[in-house]
Amino acid sequence: MIVGRGPSALAALLLLCCYTTHAAAADLADKLRDDSELSQFYSLLEQNPVANATLSLRSCTIFVPTNEAFQRHKGPTHVLYHITTAAFSKDQLEKTVSSDMEGNPPLYITKSRNGDIYVNNARIIPSLSVELTNREGKRQVMHIIDEVLEPLTALPTAKTEINNLDALQFIQKADQLSVGDNKLRTYRSQLALMKKESLYNAPGAHTFLLPVDEGFKITTRSSLVDGKVIDGHVIPNTVIFTAASQHDEPKTSAAFEDQLKVTVSFFKQKDGKMYVKSNTIVGDAKHPEGVVLSEIVKANIPVKNGVIHLIRRPLMIIDTTVTQFLQSFKDNGENGALRKFLEVIMDSGGAVLDGINNLSEVTILAPSNEAWNTSSIDNIVRDRKRMTDILNMHIIKERLNVEKIRQKNANMIAQVPTVNNRTFLYFNIIGEGADAKITVEGGGVNATILQADVAQTNGYVHIIDHVLGVPHTTVLGKLETDPMMSDTYRMGQFSNFNDQLNNTQRRYTFFVPRDKGWQKTELDYPSAHKKLFMRDFAYHSKYILERHLVIADHVFTMKDLAQMSLTTDNVVLPTFRDSLKMKVTEEAGRYVITWNYKKINVYRPDVECTNGIIHVIDYPLLEEKDIVVSGGSYMPESSICIMLANLIMITVAKFLN
């Protein structure tokens, strides 16, 4: 039984004696009854005499869930938890308001950045609030909300009275509360051992993250929960309900001081699962730097001094290898964000996981569950050899956190080798500060890092939004989105060269000069370079680009071209106008193109697209004699030859006539 604040049973009976059946049909009740979208709450309200008495005789605020909210709700609904005994418009709602339900914590009012107002985890739907005066002259307000409010309740078997618990009392009496199968015995023991009770019964409004017993299956983990780790599970002076949380916005934890700095943030996956992560920005010998993820297993439990979220495993503690981290969900559901990644690894035979396990230092680019939900991947997962190559593209044989990526990216796009033979990943940082976005390209696919620096004892895991090596865009799409190819894309746009590159009926092999390659031509041929990027000379720009584009019934990988070059001095490839002659060799593990006696390095080979392949090269297929500059214009040498031939033919024709 829960007792405490709110009208007593005797008061409720007195109120009932003061109104007739006719008076019970007060104005707010009329509005509820007449609104078909609110019918489920109205039917519950009709059955509650105290709620009826309040509507008839008192000032009040009522938070009414929609029928759609009830469809998502599981468990009983407590009508009185949705009613307060004072009238509050949206502007008048304070940080907390008392509900009419006995023995429960207050309702917490928070606001999001976009101005939405939340009552606990329920959003007040804008423009639907109603304010009126009932027949007794009492002011009343109704707010429509998108979620059923859930109070803190005791189990039917509870032997002691539970009244307006704070976070410490919640931990101490968790076995008697309706929190599902979640137990807090291990964390409760460590809390007492470290004498940190005062942190959890502190007055105010805080956010508490409590790891359940399931997260302590690794027997040594509980011993790592010291006072600083306990501090890292509390966000002081801020109440955060999940629906109102700003995703990936770091909040300062109680473990934030000169020698140790830990932040906590919330994020939501597309499947609806909520996670919380700690980020130890400044660590020490006992608390290493890095991110720890934990799934929220039961969210938004209101208590007297804030809100509690039960989480799958403790934060801050880094005690598993990368392999153990990937395997963890298989045993207990932990780290479900990478469930499909592990499934694909195991379906490919498990050799990839063995390879990861044998690395003393490793970084994994792990695609999220959503990243695997594309038709292009469905056809590949059945090809075990190709899938193994793709998975290995996501593995780096070093500890590579964001700070190290920034260092590598200081002066250029960072190029990092993978365990896949001759395959590199290319990291790029877009923007600055907290708004910076890190992208990685591998096998023709650009992915964004969604969660970085998930730390393990032997490396890091970065969660990304696409599977590398499985193309999902055309040659044009790749050109348009890759920061290394922006100059080629720009030149192709104004010359209308790009129009053809979306054609999925053709197979292209495109030798794309990277931006730094075009910048080199500015030094070598300054006048010609300037005009290549001028619309007045679009025809000539298009001609130069066509030299780089091979069109055939199949693509040519760098390996193909290197093998073809073993048997001939020049490989002849069909282009739009003529043919491209080159020789490809492998030098020091990198491919080199020899074209017109010039050696050009292949910076990124085999960037796969849905309708072809791109080879990013260090310099354009361009020579000084290709360009004739005179009187403010230039022409490719071959165009001049064509014009001379035409002039000769016209002269001969006139002579014959």
C-alpha positions as CSV (number, residue, x, y, z in Angstrom):
1,M,0.0,0.0,0.0
2,I,1.2,3.5,-0.8
3,V,0.2,6.4,1.5
4,G,1.1,10.1,1.8
5,R,0.3,13.3,0.1
6,G,-3.2,13.9,-1.6
7,P,-6.8,13.7,-0.3
8,S,-7.5,11.1,2.2
9,A,-10.2,8.6,1.8
10,L,-12.4,10.6,4.2
11,A,-11.9,13.8,2.2
12,A,-12.8,11.9,-1.0
13,L,-16.1,10.8,0.6
14,L,-16.9,14.3,1.7
15,L,-16.3,15.5,-1.8
16,L,-18.5,12.9,-3.2
17,C,-21.3,14.0,-0.9
18,C,-21.1,17.5,-2.3
19,Y,-21.9,16.9,-5.9
20,T,-24.9,15.4,-7.7
21,T,-24.8,13.2,-10.7
22,H,-25.6,16.2,-12.9
23,A,-22.8,18.2,-11.4
24,A,-20.3,15.5,-12.2
25,A,-20.8,16.2,-15.8
26,A,-18.5,19.2,-15.5
27,D,-17.2,21.1,-18.5
28,L,-13.8,19.3,-18.7
29,A,-15.6,16.0,-18.4
30,D,-17.9,17.1,-21.2
31,K,-14.9,17.9,-23.4
32,L,-13.3,14.5,-22.6
33,R,-16.5,12.6,-23.3
34,D,-17.0,14.4,-26.7
35,D,-13.4,13.8,-28.0
36,S,-13.1,10.4,-29.5
37,E,-9.3,10.6,-29.5
38,L,-9.4,10.7,-25.6
39,S,-12.0,8.1,-25.0
40,Q,-9.8,5.6,-23.2
41,F,-8.7,8.0,-20.5
42,Y,-12.3,9.2,-20.1
43,S,-13.6,5.7,-19.5
44,L,-11.0,5.3,-16.8
45,L,-11.8,8.7,-15.3
46,E,-15.5,7.8,-15.1
47,Q,-14.7,4.8,-12.9
48,N,-12.7,6.9,-10.4
49,P,-14.9,8.8,-7.9
50,V,-12.0,10.9,-6.5
51,A,-11.1,12.1,-10.0
52,N,-14.8,12.9,-10.7
53,A,-15.1,14.9,-7.5
54,T,-12.0,16.9,-8.4
55,L,-13.3,17.8,-11.8
56,S,-16.7,18.8,-10.4
57,L,-15.6,20.8,-7.4
58,R,-11.9,21.9,-7.5
59,S,-9.3,23.7,-9.4
60,C,-7.1,21.3,-11.2
61,T,-4.8,20.5,-14.1
62,I,-5.4,17.2,-15.9
63,F,-2.8,15.6,-18.2
64,V,-4.8,13.5,-20.7
65,P,-3.0,10.8,-22.8
66,T,-4.3,10.2,-26.3
67,N,-5.8,6.8,-27.4
68,E,-2.6,6.3,-29.4
69,A,-0.6,6.7,-26.2
70,F,-2.7,4.0,-24.6
71,Q,-2.0,1.6,-27.5
72,R,1.8,1.8,-26.7
73,H,1.3,1.6,-22.9
74,K,1.6,-1.7,-21.0
75,G,0.4,-2.1,-17.5
76,P,-2.2,-0.4,-15.3
77,T,-3.1,3.3,-15.6
78,H,-3.2,5.5,-12.5
79,V,-5.7,8.2,-13.3
80,L,-4.9,10.4,-10.2
81,Y,-1.3,10.5,-11.2
82,H,-2.5,12.6,-14.2
83,I,-4.3,15.2,-12.1
84,T,-2.9,18.0,-9.9
85,T,-5.0,20.0,-7.5
86,A,-4.1,23.4,-8.9
87,A,-4.6,24.9,-12.4
88,F,-1.5,25.5,-14.5
89,S,-1.4,26.8,-18.0
90,K,1.8,25.8,-19.9
91,D,3.5,29.0,-19.0
92,Q,2.6,28.5,-15.3
93,L,4.0,25.0,-15.0
94,E,7.0,25.1,-12.6
95,K,9.8,22.5,-12.4
96,T,7.7,20.2,-10.3
97,V,4.0,19.9,-9.6
98,S,2.3,17.6,-7.1
99,S,0.0,14.9,-8.4
100,D,-3.3,13.8,-6.8
101,M,-1.9,10.3,-6.3
102,E,-1.0,9.4,-2.8
103,G,2.6,8.6,-1.8
104,N,4.2,9.5,-5.1
105,P,7.0,11.8,-6.1
106,P,6.2,15.0,-7.9
107,L,5.7,15.3,-11.7
108,Y,8.8,16.8,-13.3
109,I,8.4,19.5,-15.9
110,T,11.2,20.0,-18.5
111,K,11.6,21.8,-21.7
112,S,13.4,20.8,-24.9
113,R,15.5,23.1,-27.0
114,N,12.7,23.4,-29.6
115,G,10.3,24.6,-26.9
116,D,8.3,21.4,-26.3
117,I,7.2,21.0,-22.7
118,Y,7.3,17.5,-21.1
119,V,5.6,16.1,-18.0
120,N,7.9,13.4,-16.9
121,N,8.4,11.5,-20.2
122,A,5.2,12.7,-21.9
123,R,5.2,15.7,-24.3
124,I,2.4,18.2,-24.1
125,I,0.9,18.4,-27.6
126,P,1.0,22.0,-28.7
127,S,-2.3,23.9,-29.4
128,L,-4.5,21.3,-27.8
129,S,-4.5,22.7,-24.2
130,V,-7.9,23.9,-22.9
131,E,-8.5,26.3,-20.0
132,L,-12.0,26.9,-18.5
133,T,-14.0,27.5,-15.4
134,N,-16.3,24.8,-14.0
135,R,-19.8,25.3,-12.6
136,E,-18.4,25.9,-9.2
137,G,-16.3,28.8,-10.6
138,K,-13.0,26.9,-10.3
139,R,-10.3,27.3,-12.9
140,Q,-9.3,24.1,-14.7
141,V,-6.7,23.3,-17.4
142,M,-6.4,20.3,-19.6
143,H,-3.2,19.4,-21.4
144,I,-3.1,16.6,-24.0
145,I,0.0,14.4,-23.8
146,D,1.5,11.7,-26.0
147,E,2.4,9.2,-23.4
148,V,0.7,7.6,-20.3
149,L,2.3,8.8,-17.1
150,E,3.8,6.0,-15.0
151,P,4.3,6.5,-11.3
152,L,6.5,4.6,-8.9
153,T,4.5,1.6,-7.6
154,A,5.1,-1.2,-5.1
155,L,4.7,-4.9,-5.8
156,P,1.4,-6.5,-4.5
157,T,3.6,-8.6,-2.2
158,A,5.4,-5.6,-0.6
159,K,5.3,-5.9,3.2
160,T,6.2,-2.4,4.1
161,E,4.6,1.0,3.3
162,I,6.4,2.9,0.5
163,N,6.0,6.6,0.6
164,N,7.6,9.2,-1.7
165,L,11.0,7.5,-2.1
166,D,14.2,9.2,-2.9
167,A,16.9,7.5,-5.0
168,L,18.6,5.9,-2.0
169,Q,15.4,4.5,-0.6
170,F,14.6,3.2,-4.1
171,I,17.9,1.3,-4.2
172,Q,17.3,-0.1,-0.7
173,K,13.7,-1.2,-1.4
174,A,14.1,-2.1,-5.1
175,D,13.1,-5.7,-4.4
176,Q,9.6,-4.5,-3.3
177,L,9.1,-2.2,-6.3
178,S,7.6,-2.8,-9.8
179,V,10.8,-2.7,-11.8
180,G,10.4,-6.0,-13.7
181,D,13.0,-8.7,-13.2
182,N,15.8,-6.1,-12.6
183,K,17.8,-6.4,-9.4
184,L,20.2,-3.9,-7.9
185,R,21.8,-6.0,-5.1
186,T,25.4,-5.8,-6.4
187,Y,25.3,-2.1,-7.0
188,R,23.6,-1.6,-3.6
189,S,26.4,-3.5,-1.9
190,Q,29.1,-1.4,-3.6
191,L,27.3,1.8,-2.7
192,A,27.3,0.8,1.0
193,L,30.9,-0.3,0.8
194,M,32.0,3.0,-0.7
195,K,29.8,4.9,1.8
196,K,28.2,7.0,-1.0
197,E,24.7,7.0,0.3
198,S,24.6,10.7,0.7
199,L,24.9,11.1,-3.1
200,Y,21.6,9.3,-3.6
201,N,19.5,10.9,-0.9
202,A,20.7,14.5,-1.7
203,P,17.8,16.9,-2.0
204,G,17.2,18.6,-5.3
205,A,16.5,17.1,-8.7
206,H,19.1,14.8,-10.3
207,T,19.4,12.0,-12.8
208,F,20.5,8.6,-11.4
209,L,21.8,5.7,-13.6
210,L,21.7,2.4,-11.8
211,P,23.3,-0.8,-13.3
212,V,21.3,-3.9,-12.7
213,D,22.8,-7.2,-11.5
214,E,22.9,-8.6,-15.1
215,G,25.8,-6.2,-15.8
216,F,28.0,-7.9,-13.2
217,K,28.2,-11.4,-14.6
218,I,31.9,-10.8,-15.1
219,T,32.9,-11.7,-11.5
220,T,35.6,-9.1,-11.2
221,R,33.5,-6.2,-12.4
222,S,31.9,-5.3,-9.1
223,S,35.3,-4.8,-7.4
224,L,36.0,-2.0,-10.0
225,V,32.9,0.0,-8.8
226,D,34.7,2.5,-6.5
227,G,33.5,5.9,-5.3
228,K,34.5,7.7,-8.5
229,V,32.6,5.2,-10.7
230,I,29.6,5.7,-8.5
231,D,29.9,9.4,-8.9
232,G,30.0,8.8,-12.7
233,H,26.5,7.4,-12.5
234,V,24.9,10.6,-11.3
235,I,24.1,13.8,-13.3
236,P,23.6,16.4,-10.5
237,N,21.1,19.2,-10.6
238,T,19.5,18.0,-13.9
239,V,16.5,15.8,-14.4
240,I,16.6,14.0,-17.8
241,F,13.7,11.9,-19.0
242,T,14.5,10.1,-22.2
243,A,11.9,11.6,-24.5
244,A,13.1,15.1,-23.5
245,S,16.8,14.3,-23.6
246,Q,19.1,16.1,-26.1
247,H,20.7,13.1,-27.9
248,D,24.5,13.0,-27.7
249,E,24.7,16.2,-25.6
250,P,27.3,15.5,-22.9
251,K,26.2,16.3,-19.3
252,T,28.7,16.7,-16.5
253,S,28.6,13.8,-14.0
254,A,29.4,14.0,-10.3
255,A,32.8,12.6,-11.3
256,F,34.1,15.8,-12.8
257,E,37.1,17.3,-11.2
258,D,40.7,18.3,-12.0
259,Q,42.1,14.8,-12.2
260,L,39.0,13.0,-13.5
261,K,36.4,14.3,-15.9
262,V,33.5,12.1,-16.9
263,T,30.5,13.2,-19.0
264,V,27.2,11.3,-19.6
265,S,24.9,11.5,-22.6
266,F,21.8,9.8,-24.0
267,F,21.1,8.5,-27.6
268,K,18.4,6.6,-29.3
269,Q,18.7,4.0,-32.1
270,K,16.3,3.8,-35.0
271,D,14.8,0.7,-33.5
272,G,13.7,2.8,-30.5
273,K,16.2,1.4,-28.0
274,M,17.7,4.0,-25.6
275,Y,21.3,4.0,-24.6
276,V,23.4,6.0,-22.2
277,K,27.2,6.4,-22.5
278,S,29.9,7.7,-20.2
279,N,32.9,9.4,-21.7
280,T,36.0,9.6,-19.5
281,I,37.6,12.7,-21.0
282,V,40.4,12.9,-18.4
283,G,41.3,9.6,-16.8
284,D,43.7,8.2,-14.2
285,A,45.4,4.9,-13.4
286,K,42.1,3.3,-12.2
287,H,39.8,5.0,-14.7
288,P,41.0,4.9,-18.3
289,E,39.8,7.3,-20.9
290,G,37.2,6.3,-23.4
291,V,33.5,5.7,-23.9
292,V,31.4,3.0,-22.3
293,L,27.9,2.2,-23.7
294,S,25.0,0.8,-21.7
295,E,21.4,0.0,-22.8
296,I,18.7,1.5,-20.7
297,V,16.6,-1.5,-19.6
298,K,13.9,0.5,-17.6
299,A,13.7,4.2,-18.1
300,N,12.0,7.2,-16.5
301,I,11.3,6.1,-12.9
302,P,10.4,9.2,-10.9
303,V,11.7,9.6,-7.3
304,K,11.5,12.3,-4.7
305,N,14.9,13.8,-5.8
306,G,14.9,13.2,-9.5
307,V,14.6,10.4,-12.0
308,I,16.2,6.9,-12.2
309,H,17.1,4.9,-15.3
310,L,18.1,1.2,-14.9
311,I,21.0,0.3,-17.2
312,R,22.4,-2.9,-18.5
313,R,26.0,-2.6,-17.3
314,P,28.0,-0.1,-15.2
315,L,29.5,3.0,-16.9
316,M,33.2,4.0,-16.9
317,I,34.5,0.4,-16.4
318,I,36.6,-0.8,-19.2
319,D,37.3,-4.5,-18.5
320,T,36.6,-6.4,-21.8
321,T,38.5,-6.9,-25.0
322,V,37.1,-6.0,-28.3
323,T,36.1,-9.6,-28.9
324,Q,34.4,-9.9,-25.5
325,F,32.6,-6.7,-26.2
326,L,31.2,-8.0,-29.5
327,Q,30.2,-11.3,-28.0
328,S,28.6,-9.8,-24.9
329,F,25.1,-9.4,-26.2
330,K,24.9,-13.0,-27.3
331,D,24.9,-14.1,-23.6
332,N,22.9,-11.4,-21.9
333,G,21.6,-9.0,-24.5
334,E,24.2,-6.4,-23.8
335,N,25.4,-4.0,-26.6
336,G,22.4,-4.9,-28.8
337,A,23.5,-2.0,-31.0
338,L,26.0,-4.4,-32.7
339,R,23.9,-7.5,-32.7
340,K,23.7,-7.9,-36.5
341,F,27.4,-7.2,-36.9
342,L,28.3,-10.2,-34.7
343,E,25.7,-12.3,-36.5
344,V,27.3,-11.6,-39.9
345,I,30.8,-12.3,-38.4
346,M,29.6,-15.7,-37.0
347,D,27.8,-16.6,-40.2
348,S,31.0,-16.0,-42.2
349,G,32.6,-18.8,-40.3
350,G,34.0,-17.1,-37.2
351,A,37.5,-16.7,-38.6
352,V,37.2,-12.9,-38.6
353,L,36.4,-13.0,-34.8
354,D,39.4,-15.2,-34.3
355,G,41.6,-12.8,-36.2
356,I,40.3,-9.9,-34.0
357,N,41.0,-11.9,-30.9
358,N,44.6,-12.5,-32.0
359,L,45.4,-8.8,-32.3
360,S,47.1,-7.2,-29.4
361,E,45.8,-3.8,-30.5
362,V,42.7,-3.3,-32.7
363,T,40.1,-0.8,-33.8
364,I,36.8,-1.9,-35.2
365,L,34.5,0.2,-37.5
366,A,31.3,-1.6,-36.5
367,P,28.2,-1.0,-38.6
368,S,25.0,-0.4,-36.6
369,N,22.0,-2.8,-36.8
370,E,20.3,-0.4,-39.3
371,A,23.3,-0.4,-41.6
372,W,22.7,-4.0,-42.5
373,N,19.1,-3.4,-43.6
374,T,19.7,-2.9,-47.3
375,S,19.0,-5.2,-50.3
376,S,22.5,-4.8,-51.7
377,I,23.9,-6.5,-48.6
378,D,21.4,-9.4,-48.7
379,N,23.0,-10.8,-51.9
380,I,26.5,-10.5,-50.5
381,V,26.1,-12.2,-47.1
382,R,25.7,-15.5,-48.8
383,D,29.1,-15.2,-50.4
384,R,31.3,-16.1,-47.5
385,K,34.7,-15.2,-49.1
386,R,33.5,-11.8,-50.2
387,M,31.8,-11.2,-46.9
388,T,35.0,-12.0,-45.1
389,D,36.9,-9.5,-47.2
390,I,34.3,-6.9,-46.4
391,L,34.4,-7.6,-42.7
392,N,38.2,-7.4,-42.6
393,M,37.8,-3.9,-44.2
394,H,36.4,-2.8,-40.9
395,I,39.4,-3.9,-38.8
396,I,42.5,-1.7,-38.1
397,K,45.6,-3.2,-36.5
398,E,46.1,-0.3,-34.0
399,R,44.4,1.7,-31.3
400,L,42.8,4.5,-33.2
401,N,40.7,6.9,-31.2
402,V,39.2,10.2,-32.3
403,E,42.2,12.2,-31.0
404,K,44.6,10.1,-33.1
405,I,42.4,10.5,-36.1
406,R,42.5,14.3,-35.6
407,Q,46.3,14.1,-35.5
408,K,46.5,12.1,-38.6
409,N,44.0,14.4,-40.3
410,A,45.9,17.6,-39.4
411,N,47.2,18.4,-42.9
412,M,45.4,15.9,-45.1
413,I,42.7,13.2,-45.2
414,A,44.0,10.4,-42.9
415,Q,44.8,7.2,-44.7
416,V,44.9,4.1,-42.5
417,P,45.6,0.5,-43.6
418,T,43.2,-2.4,-42.7
419,V,43.8,-6.0,-42.1
420,N,42.4,-6.6,-45.6
421,N,45.4,-6.8,-48.0
422,R,46.1,-3.4,-49.7
423,T,42.9,-1.9,-48.5
424,F,42.9,1.5,-46.8
425,L,40.3,3.5,-44.9
426,Y,40.2,7.3,-45.4
427,F,39.1,9.5,-42.5
428,N,37.8,13.0,-42.9
429,I,36.7,15.5,-40.2
430,I,34.0,17.9,-41.3
431,G,33.3,21.0,-39.1
432,E,34.9,22.0,-35.9
433,G,34.4,21.5,-32.1
434,A,31.3,19.8,-30.8
435,D,29.6,19.9,-34.2
436,A,32.4,18.1,-36.0
437,K,31.5,15.0,-37.9
438,I,33.9,12.2,-38.7
439,T,33.5,10.2,-41.9
440,V,35.3,7.2,-43.1
441,E,35.5,5.8,-46.6
442,G,36.3,2.2,-47.5
443,G,35.6,0.3,-50.6
444,G,33.6,3.1,-52.2
445,V,31.3,3.7,-49.2
446,N,31.3,6.8,-47.1
447,A,30.1,6.2,-43.5
448,T,29.6,8.6,-40.6
449,I,30.8,7.6,-37.1
450,L,27.7,7.6,-34.9
451,Q,29.4,6.6,-31.7
452,A,33.1,7.0,-31.3
453,D,35.8,5.8,-28.9
454,V,33.9,2.9,-27.3
455,A,36.9,1.8,-25.3
456,Q,38.0,-1.8,-24.6
457,T,41.2,-3.1,-22.9
458,N,42.9,-3.7,-26.3
459,G,41.4,-1.0,-28.5
460,Y,38.4,0.9,-29.7
461,V,35.1,0.3,-31.4
462,H,33.5,3.1,-33.5
463,I,29.9,2.5,-34.5
464,I,29.2,3.6,-38.1
465,D,26.0,4.1,-40.2
466,H,27.0,2.1,-43.4
467,V,28.7,-1.2,-44.2
468,L,32.0,-0.4,-45.9
469,G,32.7,-2.1,-49.2
470,V,29.1,-2.6,-50.1
471,P,28.3,0.2,-52.6
472,H,25.0,1.9,-52.4
473,T,25.5,4.9,-54.7
474,T,26.3,5.5,-58.4
475,V,29.5,6.9,-59.7
476,L,27.9,10.3,-59.8
477,G,26.6,9.9,-56.2
478,K,30.1,9.1,-55.0
479,L,31.6,12.0,-56.9
480,E,29.1,14.4,-55.4
481,T,29.5,13.3,-51.8
482,D,33.2,12.5,-51.5
483,P,35.3,15.5,-50.2
484,M,38.4,14.3,-52.0
485,M,36.7,14.5,-55.5
486,S,34.9,17.8,-55.3
487,D,37.0,19.6,-58.0
488,T,36.3,16.8,-60.5
489,Y,32.6,16.9,-59.6
490,R,32.5,20.7,-60.0
491,M,34.2,20.6,-63.4
492,G,31.9,17.8,-64.6
493,Q,28.8,19.8,-63.5
494,F,29.3,22.9,-65.5
495,S,30.5,21.0,-68.5
496,N,27.5,18.5,-68.4
497,F,30.0,15.7,-68.3
498,N,28.4,14.3,-65.1
499,D,25.0,13.7,-66.7
500,Q,25.9,10.2,-67.9
501,L,27.4,9.0,-64.6
502,N,24.0,8.1,-63.1
503,N,23.3,5.6,-65.9
504,T,23.0,2.2,-64.2
505,Q,22.9,0.4,-67.6
506,R,26.6,1.1,-68.2
507,R,29.8,0.1,-66.4
508,Y,32.3,2.8,-65.8
509,T,36.0,2.8,-64.8
510,F,36.7,6.3,-63.8
511,F,40.2,7.6,-63.0
512,V,39.4,10.6,-60.8
513,P,42.1,13.1,-59.9
514,R,41.8,14.0,-56.3
515,D,41.6,17.7,-55.4
516,K,45.3,17.9,-54.5
517,G,46.1,16.6,-58.0
518,W,44.2,19.5,-59.6
519,Q,45.9,21.9,-57.3
520,K,49.3,20.6,-58.5
521,T,48.3,21.5,-62.1
522,E,47.7,25.0,-60.9
523,L,51.4,25.2,-60.1
524,D,52.5,23.4,-63.3
525,Y,50.1,25.0,-65.8
526,P,48.5,28.0,-64.0
527,S,46.8,29.5,-67.1
528,A,45.4,26.2,-68.3
529,H,44.2,25.3,-64.7
530,K,42.3,28.5,-64.4
531,K,40.4,28.0,-67.6
532,L,39.6,24.3,-66.9
533,F,37.3,25.6,-64.2
534,M,35.7,28.3,-66.2
535,R,32.3,27.8,-67.8
536,D,33.4,29.5,-71.0
537,F,35.8,26.6,-71.6
538,A,33.3,23.8,-70.6
539,Y,33.8,22.0,-73.9
540,H,37.5,21.6,-73.3
541,S,37.0,20.6,-69.6
542,K,34.6,17.9,-70.8
543,Y,37.1,16.6,-73.3
544,I,39.8,16.3,-70.6
545,L,37.4,14.4,-68.3
546,E,36.3,12.1,-71.0
547,R,39.9,10.9,-71.3
548,H,39.7,9.7,-67.7
549,L,36.4,7.7,-68.2
550,V,36.5,4.1,-69.5
551,I,33.2,2.7,-70.7
552,A,33.0,-1.0,-71.2
553,D,30.8,-4.0,-70.4
554,H,32.7,-4.6,-67.2
555,V,34.9,-2.6,-64.8
556,F,38.7,-2.8,-64.5
557,T,40.1,-3.1,-61.0
558,M,43.6,-2.1,-60.3
559,K,44.5,-5.8,-59.9
560,D,43.0,-6.5,-63.4
561,L,45.0,-3.7,-64.9
562,A,48.3,-4.7,-63.3
563,Q,47.8,-8.3,-64.5
564,M,47.0,-7.1,-68.1
565,S,50.1,-4.9,-68.0
566,L,52.3,-8.0,-67.5
567,T,51.7,-9.1,-71.1
568,T,51.8,-5.8,-73.0
569,D,53.6,-2.5,-73.0
570,N,50.4,-0.6,-72.9
571,V,46.9,-1.6,-71.9
572,V,44.3,-0.1,-74.2
573,L,41.0,0.9,-72.6
574,P,37.9,2.2,-74.5
575,T,36.9,5.8,-73.7
576,F,34.0,8.0,-75.0
577,R,36.0,9.5,-77.9
578,D,39.1,7.3,-78.3
579,S,41.1,5.0,-76.2
580,L,43.3,5.3,-73.1
581,K,46.7,3.7,-73.1
582,M,48.5,3.0,-69.8
583,K,50.6,0.5,-67.9
584,V,49.9,-0.3,-64.2
585,T,52.6,-1.7,-61.9
586,E,52.8,-2.4,-58.2
587,E,55.5,-0.6,-56.3
588,A,56.1,-0.9,-52.6
589,G,52.5,-2.2,-52.1
590,R,50.9,0.7,-54.1
591,Y,49.7,0.9,-57.6
592,V,51.4,3.2,-60.1
593,I,50.0,4.2,-63.5
594,T,52.5,5.0,-66.3
595,W,50.8,7.3,-68.9
596,N,52.7,9.1,-71.6
597,Y,55.9,8.4,-69.8
598,K,54.6,10.0,-66.6
599,K,54.2,8.0,-63.4
600,I,51.0,8.8,-61.5
601,N,50.3,7.2,-58.1
602,V,47.0,5.6,-57.4
603,Y,45.9,7.1,-54.1
604,R,42.7,5.1,-53.6
605,P,42.1,2.1,-55.8
606,D,38.9,0.2,-56.4
607,V,36.3,2.6,-55.0
608,E,33.2,0.5,-55.9
609,C,29.9,2.1,-57.0
610,T,26.7,0.5,-58.1
611,N,27.4,1.2,-61.8
612,G,31.2,1.1,-61.9
613,I,34.5,1.7,-60.1
614,I,36.6,4.7,-59.3
615,H,40.4,4.9,-59.0
616,V,41.5,8.1,-57.2
617,I,44.8,9.2,-58.7
618,D,47.3,11.8,-57.6
619,Y,47.5,13.8,-60.8
620,P,45.2,14.3,-63.9
621,L,46.0,12.6,-67.2
622,L,47.2,15.9,-68.5
623,E,50.3,17.3,-70.2
624,E,51.4,20.8,-71.2
625,K,51.1,20.0,-74.9
626,D,47.4,19.0,-74.4
627,I,46.7,22.7,-73.8
628,V,47.2,25.5,-76.3
629,V,46.7,28.9,-74.7
630,S,46.5,31.9,-77.0
631,G,44.5,35.1,-77.1
632,G,42.6,34.2,-74.0
633,S,41.5,30.7,-75.1
634,Y,42.8,27.2,-75.2
635,M,42.1,24.0,-77.0
636,P,43.3,20.4,-76.6
637,E,45.9,19.5,-79.2
638,S,43.7,16.8,-80.7
639,S,41.0,19.4,-81.4
640,I,43.4,21.5,-83.3
641,C,44.4,18.5,-85.4
642,I,40.8,17.9,-86.2
643,M,40.3,21.5,-87.2
644,L,43.3,21.4,-89.5
645,A,42.1,18.2,-91.1
646,N,38.7,19.8,-91.8
647,L,40.4,22.9,-93.2
648,I,42.5,20.8,-95.6
649,M,39.4,18.8,-96.8
650,I,37.5,22.0,-97.5
651,T,40.4,23.4,-99.5
652,V,40.7,20.2,-101.5
653,A,37.0,20.2,-102.2
654,K,37.1,23.7,-103.5
655,F,40.1,22.9,-105.7
656,L,38.3,19.9,-107.2
657,N,35.2,22.0,-108.0
